[in-house]
Amino acid sequence: MFEPRGHADMYGVIPVAPTHPEAVFGALFTHHEGYSTMCGHATIALGKWLVESGRVAATEPETRFAIELPCGLVRLCCTVQDGRVVRTAFDSVPAFLAQRDAVIEVAGFGAITCDLSYGGAFYALLPASRLGLDFFDTPLDRLVAAGKAITEAGRRTLNIVHPDAADLGFLYGTILTDDAPPPAPSYNLCVFADGQVDRSPTGSGVTARMAADHARGLIAAGVERSFSGPTGIPFTATAIGETKAGTIPAVQVRVAGHASFTGTATFAIDPADALGFGFTLPASYGALRR
């Protein structure tokens, strides 16, 4: 997300025409490393924007519709009061624990054990304590560095396959968690792309965590759990039904949260501006000379 309009940790949504007959809207998601297959916090924000902008007709107390995302069709339910969306919930694509207790060699940490779980994107899941790091007291940059190292190692060594879509078969990021047992409220940190940090609890990551815990028998269907990210503002998640991804047992998860508008912007490009289409800072001045 190039400067001066963006920054390295910005996340974006690109509206596109849907191809699925049930979808009223389509979207692509982008970040500083490229594109992603699913974004829960953006889906929650899209629900509010689509209803309050009039692109989807509001019905009180609930407005239901579906949108098409790279991971598939996602159904939304917006709670509407006096014309305003006060809560958005979405039902995930089939989510599943792909690899239980996968062992990978990570620089600086040796052999570590994690779960590989899919919730619209694949994540490596593990508590920070497994790395010898206190989740709440360790400086954020150390947690980010650990998450990035795990993702890089996992991308090199894990065999990741989605049973229904080959292009979804890659490790999107790593989620480090606290040690709270299900269904107690939990905090986590999602590190994705090239060390980017999700400010939210991560909708697809929350889905992946619920899928892993459900597969392990740690949380039953219908039990709600609260998840918080770096801002402390939580999402809630509930396993709402068992299903399959290909032949793999899977679960559908309902994730809910609230979004707020923060403003609008109009960008201009001066024809004489050599940096008009945006820039990123070089790794060194040598890159400029080349």
Phi, psi and chi 1 to 4 in degrees:
 res  aa     phi    psi   chi1   chi2   chi3   chi4
   1 MET       -   95.8  -52.2  -68.2  -76.4      -
   2 PHE   -66.3  145.0  -68.6  156.5      -      -
   3 GLU   -71.5  157.4  -63.7 -176.4   56.2      -
   4 PRO   -89.0    1.3   34.6  -37.0      -      -
   5 ARG   -91.6  -20.7  -57.8  166.5 -172.5   88.0
   6 GLY  -124.9 -166.2      -      -      -      -
   7 HIS  -159.2  173.5   56.6   81.0      -      -
   8 ALA   -64.0  -28.0      -      -      -      -
   9 ASP  -102.4   10.5  -80.5  -25.7      -      -
  10 MET   -76.8  147.8 -176.0  173.8  -79.6      -
  11 TYR  -120.8  141.7 -159.4   95.4      -      -
  12 GLY  -130.8  158.0      -      -      -      -
  13 VAL  -122.9  130.4  176.4      -      -      -
  14 ILE  -111.5  111.4  -58.0  171.9      -      -
  15 PRO   -66.8  136.9  -16.9   30.8      -      -
  16 VAL  -138.6  161.9  -64.1      -      -      -
  17 ALA   -71.9  133.5      -      -      -      -
  18 PRO   -74.0  153.1   28.2  -34.3      -      -
  19 THR  -108.2  -18.9   62.3      -      -      -
  20 HIS   -78.3  134.0 -164.4  -71.6      -      -
  21 PRO   -64.5  -22.0   20.9  -32.8      -      -
  22 GLU   -90.8   -9.0  -64.5 -177.7   53.7      -
  23 ALA   -87.7  137.5      -      -      -      -
  24 VAL   -94.6   -8.2  -59.6      -      -      -
  25 PHE  -160.7  149.9 -176.6   81.6      -      -
  26 GLY  -128.4  153.7      -      -      -      -
  27 ALA  -151.1  146.3      -      -      -      -
  28 LEU  -111.0  150.5  -58.9  174.8      -      -
  29 PHE  -115.4  139.3  -59.0  124.4      -      -
  30 THR  -135.6  150.2 -176.4      -      -      -
  31 HIS  -146.2 -169.1   49.8   67.6      -      -
  32 HIS   -75.1   -5.7   75.8 -152.8      -      -
  33 GLU  -109.8   -9.3 -162.7 -178.0   43.2      -
  34 GLY   147.5 -125.9      -      -      -      -
  35 TYR  -121.4  158.8  -62.9   90.6      -      -
  36 SER  -126.4  163.3   65.9      -      -      -
  37 THR   -88.2  -24.3   57.7      -      -      -
  38 MET  -157.4  146.2  172.5   59.1 -176.7      -
  39 CYS  -145.2  109.1 -179.8      -      -      -
  40 GLY   -69.3  -41.9      -      -      -      -
  41 HIS   -68.0  -33.7   75.6 -105.1      -      -
  42 ALA   -69.3  -35.3      -      -      -      -
  43 THR   -63.7  -41.3  -60.9      -      -      -
  44 ILE   -62.9  -42.5  -70.8  169.9      -      -
  45 ALA   -66.4  -40.1      -      -      -      -
  46 LEU   -61.3  -39.1  -78.2  171.2      -      -
  47 GLY   -57.0  -46.4      -      -      -      -
  48 LYS   -63.4  -46.1 -177.5 -179.7 -179.1   72.2
  49 TRP   -64.7  -43.0  174.9   68.1      -      -
  50 LEU   -63.4  -39.9  -72.5  167.3      -      -
  51 VAL   -76.8  -49.8  172.3      -      -      -
  52 GLU   -72.5  -20.4  -66.7 -164.9   13.0      -
  53 SER   -85.7   -6.3   68.1      -      -      -
  54 GLY    85.1    4.1      -      -      -      -
  55 ARG   -70.6  -25.5  -71.7  168.3  172.7   81.4
  56 VAL  -123.9  128.3  171.3      -      -      -
  57 ALA   -64.2  129.0      -      -      -      -
  58 ALA   -77.7  134.1      -      -      -      -
  59 THR  -127.9  123.6  -58.2      -      -      -
  60 GLU   -94.4  145.6  -62.0 -168.6   20.6      -
  61 PRO   -86.9   -8.4   32.8  -36.4      -      -
  62 GLU  -133.7  137.2  -67.2 -178.3  -20.1      -
  63 THR  -116.4  121.4  -57.8      -      -      -
  64 ARG  -115.6  137.3  -63.4  177.6  179.5  -89.5
  65 PHE  -164.2  174.3   55.3   95.9      -      -
  66 ALA  -126.3  147.3      -      -      -      -
  67 ILE  -126.5  153.5   61.5  176.4      -      -
  68 GLU  -102.1  124.6 -173.9  178.0   15.2      -
  69 LEU  -122.6  167.4  -54.9  175.6      -      -
  70 PRO   -55.7  -30.7  -29.2   37.2      -      -
  71 CYS   -81.9  -10.8   63.7      -      -      -
  72 GLY   135.8 -166.6      -      -      -      -
  73 LEU   -79.9  128.8 -171.1   73.6      -      -
  74 VAL  -123.0  128.8  174.3      -      -      -
  75 ARG   -97.2  135.5  -59.3 -173.6 -173.8  -80.5
  76 LEU  -115.9  151.4  -77.1   73.1      -      -
  77 CYS  -133.9  113.5  176.1      -      -      -
  78 CYS  -101.3  125.4  -65.7      -      -      -
  79 THR   -82.8  120.6  -57.9      -      -      -
  80 VAL  -116.2  128.7 -176.4      -      -      -
  81 GLN  -130.4  121.8  -64.0  178.2    0.4      -
  82 ASP    52.8   40.3  -61.3  -36.5      -      -
  83 GLY    81.7   -0.8      -      -      -      -
  84 ARG  -113.1  142.0  -63.5 -177.8   60.4   82.4
  85 VAL   -84.2  117.6  175.3      -      -      -
  86 VAL  -103.4   -9.1  -62.7      -      -      -
  87 ARG  -163.8  138.4  178.4  178.5 -179.2  -90.2
  88 THR  -124.4  131.1  -60.6      -      -      -
  89 ALA  -120.7  145.7      -      -      -      -
  90 PHE  -132.5  147.8   67.5   86.5      -      -
  91 ASP   -98.0  123.8  -65.6  -12.1      -      -
  92 SER   -71.0  164.1   74.6      -      -      -
  93 VAL   -68.0  165.9  -65.8      -      -      -
  94 PRO   -54.3  126.0  -29.6   37.3      -      -
  95 ALA  -114.6  147.3      -      -      -      -
  96 PHE  -156.7  154.3   54.1   92.1      -      -
  97 LEU   -82.8  109.4  176.5   58.8      -      -
  98 ALA   -81.2  -43.0      -      -      -      -
  99 GLN  -140.8  123.7  -64.1 -178.0   33.9      -
 100 ARG   -94.3  130.9 -177.7 -171.3  -57.3 -127.8
 101 ASP    55.3   49.4  -64.9  -29.8      -      -
 102 ALA   -73.0  139.2      -      -      -      -
 103 VAL  -110.4  125.6  178.4      -      -      -
 104 ILE  -133.6  150.0   54.9  178.0      -      -
 105 GLU   -89.0  123.1  -73.0  -74.9  -21.8      -
 106 VAL  -121.2  128.3 -179.6      -      -      -
 107 ALA   -56.2  128.5      -      -      -      -
 108 GLY    89.7  -14.4      -      -      -      -
 109 PHE  -127.4  -13.3  -64.0   99.4      -      -
 110 GLY    76.3 -149.8      -      -      -      -
 111 ALA   -77.3  122.8      -      -      -      -
 112 ILE  -121.8  153.8   64.1  102.9      -      -
 113 THR  -111.6  130.4  -58.8      -      -      -
 114 CYS  -144.5  165.2   62.6      -      -      -
 115 ASP   -97.4  142.5  -76.9  -16.7      -      -
 116 LEU  -105.0  115.9  176.2   67.5      -      -
 117 SER  -133.4  147.4 -168.0      -      -      -
 118 TYR  -113.2  129.9  179.4   81.0      -      -
 119 GLY  -137.7   34.0      -      -      -      -
 120 GLY   112.5  -20.0      -      -      -      -
 121 ALA  -153.4  156.9      -      -      -      -
 122 PHE   -88.0  135.5  -78.2   98.1      -      -
 123 TYR  -131.2  146.6  -67.1   94.2      -      -
 124 ALA   -87.9  128.1      -      -      -      -
 125 LEU  -118.6  131.5  -51.5  176.1      -      -
 126 LEU  -167.0  152.9   70.5  160.0      -      -
 127 PRO   -72.9  144.9   24.3  -32.1      -      -
 128 ALA   -60.8  -29.8      -      -      -      -
 129 SER   -61.3  -25.4   60.2      -      -      -
 130 ARG   -67.2  -19.3 -164.4  171.3  -66.5  167.8
 131 LEU   -96.4    2.7  -55.9  171.5      -      -
 132 GLY    79.7   18.8      -      -      -      -
 133 LEU  -113.5  130.6  -57.1  174.7      -      -
 134 ASP   -76.9  122.3 -177.1  -74.6      -      -
 135 PHE   -59.2  -40.0 -178.0   81.9      -      -
 136 PHE   -88.4  -25.0  -66.8  102.4      -      -
 137 ASP  -102.2  -17.1  -68.5  -23.5      -      -
 138 THR   -71.4  133.0  -58.9      -      -      -
 139 PRO   -55.1  143.6  -27.3   36.3      -      -
 140 LEU   -57.2  -39.4 -175.4   63.6      -      -
 141 ASP   -65.0  -30.1   58.8   -9.3      -      -
 142 ARG   -71.0  -39.6  -72.5 -169.8   62.3 -164.6
 143 LEU   -64.0  -41.6  -67.4  177.7      -      -
 144 VAL   -63.3  -44.6  172.3      -      -      -
 145 ALA   -61.4  -39.1      -      -      -      -
 146 ALA   -66.1  -45.1      -      -      -      -
 147 GLY   -61.7  -41.8      -      -      -      -
 148 LYS   -64.1  -41.4 -177.3  178.4  176.9 -179.2
 149 ALA   -64.2  -38.7      -      -      -      -
 150 ILE   -66.4  -44.4  -67.4  167.8      -      -
 151 THR   -60.3  -45.5  -60.8      -      -      -
 152 GLU   -62.0  -42.0  -69.7  173.1  -11.3      -
 153 ALA   -67.5  -40.7      -      -      -      -
 154 GLY   -65.4  -37.5      -      -      -      -
 155 ARG   -65.8  -30.2  -73.1  173.7  176.8  170.1
 156 ARG   -78.4  -33.9  -71.5 -166.4  -57.6  -91.4
 157 THR  -116.1  -24.9   61.0      -      -      -
 158 LEU   -82.1  137.9  -68.2  174.0      -      -
 159 ASN   -91.2  106.3 -179.4   29.7      -      -
 160 ILE  -113.3  120.1  -57.9  175.3      -      -
 161 VAL  -134.0  128.2  178.0      -      -      -
 162 HIS   -94.7  130.0 -169.8  -75.1      -      -
 163 PRO   -68.2  -19.0   24.2  -34.2      -      -
 164 ASP  -110.6  -16.8  -65.4  -36.9      -      -
 165 ALA  -151.8  109.4      -      -      -      -
 166 ALA   -61.5  -32.6      -      -      -      -
 167 ASP   -74.5   -6.2   59.5  -13.4      -      -
 168 LEU   -91.7   -4.4  -60.9  178.9      -      -
 169 GLY   -84.5   69.0      -      -      -      -
 170 PHE  -149.6  156.1   64.3   94.0      -      -
 171 LEU   -80.9  115.9 -175.7   60.4      -      -
 172 TYR   -81.2  -37.4 -179.1   66.7      -      -
 173 GLY  -177.3 -174.4      -      -      -      -
 174 THR  -122.5  138.2  -66.1      -      -      -
 175 ILE  -117.0  116.7  -64.3  179.9      -      -
 176 LEU   -94.1  137.9  -60.1  176.3      -      -
 177 THR  -124.4  167.2   75.1      -      -      -
 178 ASP   -78.9 -169.0   61.7   13.0      -      -
 179 ASP  -106.5   15.1  -67.4  -56.5      -      -
 180 ALA   -65.2  129.1      -      -      -      -
 181 PRO   -79.8  145.7   30.1  -34.1      -      -
 182 PRO   -61.4  143.6  -19.5   32.0      -      -
 183 PRO   -99.0   26.3   36.1  -35.5      -      -
 184 ALA   -62.6  150.4      -      -      -      -
 185 PRO   -55.5  143.9  -26.0   35.8      -      -
 186 SER  -136.6  151.9  177.8      -      -      -
 187 TYR  -110.1  147.3  -76.6   80.8      -      -
 188 ASN  -148.1  164.8   61.8 -132.4      -      -
 189 LEU  -128.8  121.0  177.3   72.6      -      -
 190 CYS   -99.3  120.5  175.4      -      -      -
 191 VAL  -112.3  119.0 -176.7      -      -      -
 192 PHE  -136.3 -178.2   64.8  101.0      -      -
 193 ALA    48.8 -135.9      -      -      -      -
 194 ASP  -100.3   62.0 -174.1   21.5      -      -
 195 GLY    84.9   19.0      -      -      -      -
 196 GLN   -76.8  146.0 -168.5  164.4  -21.9      -
 197 VAL  -113.4  128.3  172.9      -      -      -
 198 ASP   -77.9  127.5 -162.3  -26.9      -      -
 199 ARG   -73.8  -24.0  -88.7   61.5  169.9  159.9
 200 SER   -93.5  176.1   81.6      -      -      -
 201 PRO   -67.6  -14.2  -18.8   31.1      -      -
 202 THR    82.1  103.5  -49.6      -      -      -
 203 GLY   -61.4  -46.1      -      -      -      -
 204 SER   -69.5  -31.3   55.7      -      -      -
 205 GLY   -71.0  -41.8      -      -      -      -
 206 VAL   -59.3  -41.3  163.4      -      -      -
 207 THR   -61.5  -44.8  -58.5      -      -      -
 208 ALA   -63.1  -40.1      -      -      -      -
 209 ARG   -64.3  -42.6  -71.0 -169.7   64.3 -173.6
 210 MET   -63.9  -40.0  -71.5  -68.8  -70.3      -
 211 ALA   -62.9  -42.4      -      -      -      -
 212 ALA   -66.1  -45.9      -      -      -      -
 213 ASP   -66.7  -37.1  -74.0  -18.1      -      -
 214 HIS   -65.8  -42.3 -177.1   74.3      -      -
 215 ALA   -64.4  -30.5      -      -      -      -
 216 ARG   -84.4   -3.0  -72.5  179.3  171.6  -87.2
 217 GLY    77.0   19.7      -      -      -      -
 218 LEU   -90.1  -17.6  -60.7  176.2      -      -
 219 ILE  -145.9  132.3 -165.9  163.0      -      -
 220 ALA   -88.7  158.6      -      -      -      -
 221 ALA   -59.4  140.3      -      -      -      -
 222 GLY    89.3   -7.8      -      -      -      -
 223 VAL   -92.7  123.9  176.0      -      -      -
 224 GLU   -87.4  140.5 -176.0  178.2   89.2      -
 225 ARG  -130.7  146.5 -168.2  179.4 -169.6 -166.4
 226 SER  -103.1  136.5  173.9      -      -      -
 227 PHE  -128.8  136.5  -62.0   87.7      -      -
 228 SER  -125.7  146.6  -63.4      -      -      -
 229 GLY  -105.9 -157.8      -      -      -      -
 230 PRO   -62.1  -25.9  -24.8   34.9      -      -
 231 THR   -80.5  -16.8   65.5      -      -      -
 232 GLY    84.8   -4.7      -      -      -      -
 233 ILE   -84.6  122.0  -55.8  -60.6      -      -
 234 PRO   -88.7  156.8   32.4  -35.1      -      -
 235 PHE  -103.8  154.8  -70.5  166.4      -      -
 236 THR  -112.0  152.0   59.9      -      -      -
 237 ALA  -143.4  143.4      -      -      -      -
 238 THR  -141.9  132.3  -49.9      -      -      -
 239 ALA   -75.7  119.3      -      -      -      -
 240 ILE  -107.0   -7.3   58.1  173.3      -      -
 241 GLY   174.0  147.8      -      -      -      -
 242 GLU   -87.1  145.9  -64.7 -176.8   -8.2      -
 243 THR  -152.1 -160.8 -178.6      -      -      -
 244 LYS  -139.2  149.6  -73.3 -170.4  174.7 -177.8
 245 ALA  -114.2  104.4      -      -      -      -
 246 GLY    64.2 -119.8      -      -      -      -
 247 THR  -104.1    3.8   59.8      -      -      -
 248 ILE   -86.0  130.4  -61.2  174.6      -      -
 249 PRO   -58.4  134.0  -23.5   33.9      -      -
 250 ALA  -140.6  174.5      -      -      -      -
 251 VAL  -138.2  148.2   66.3      -      -      -
 252 GLN  -100.0  135.0 -167.7  170.3   33.7      -
 253 VAL  -119.3  135.8  178.0      -      -      -
 254 ARG  -101.5  120.7 -179.6  167.1  -65.9  159.1
 255 VAL  -113.7  136.4  179.1      -      -      -
 256 ALA  -135.4  148.4      -      -      -      -
 257 GLY  -167.6 -172.3      -      -      -      -
 258 HIS  -128.9  141.0  174.1   68.2      -      -
 259 ALA  -118.7  155.6      -      -      -      -
 260 SER  -133.9  144.6  -61.8      -      -      -
 261 PHE   -75.8  141.4  -67.4  113.9      -      -
 262 THR  -119.7   -7.5   58.8      -      -      -
 263 GLY   147.5  176.8      -      -      -      -
 264 THR  -128.6  158.8   59.8      -      -      -
 265 ALA  -142.0  146.2      -      -      -      -
 266 THR  -118.9  122.4  -59.9      -      -      -
 267 PHE  -100.5  146.7  -61.8  132.0      -      -
 268 ALA  -127.0  147.8      -      -      -      -
 269 ILE  -121.1  115.7  -63.0  178.0      -      -
 270 ASP   -78.0  123.8 -175.7  -22.7      -      -
 271 PRO   -56.5  -24.2  -23.1   33.1      -      -
 272 ALA   -91.1   -0.2      -      -      -      -
 273 ASP   -87.1  113.8 -174.9   -3.7      -      -
 274 ALA   -65.7  -19.6      -      -      -      -
 275 LEU  -109.3   19.6  -58.5  175.3      -      -
 276 GLY   -59.2  -33.5      -      -      -      -
 277 PHE   -90.5    9.1  -70.3   97.6      -      -
 278 GLY   101.2  163.6      -      -      -      -
 279 PHE  -153.8  161.4   63.0   91.9      -      -
 280 THR  -122.6  154.5   58.6      -      -      -
 281 LEU   -73.2  137.5  -68.2  179.8      -      -
 282 PRO   -72.8  156.1   28.7  -35.5      -      -
 283 ALA   -67.5  -28.6      -      -      -      -
 284 SER  -156.9  165.0   69.2      -      -      -
 285 TYR   -68.0  -21.2  -83.8   90.3      -      -
 286 GLY   -60.1  -30.9      -      -      -      -
 287 ALA   -64.5  -31.1      -      -      -      -
 288 LEU   -71.1  -36.4  -63.4  179.2      -      -
 289 ARG   -68.2  -30.1  -66.4  175.1   64.8 -173.7
 290 ARG   -77.7      -  -70.8 -168.1  -66.2  -90.2
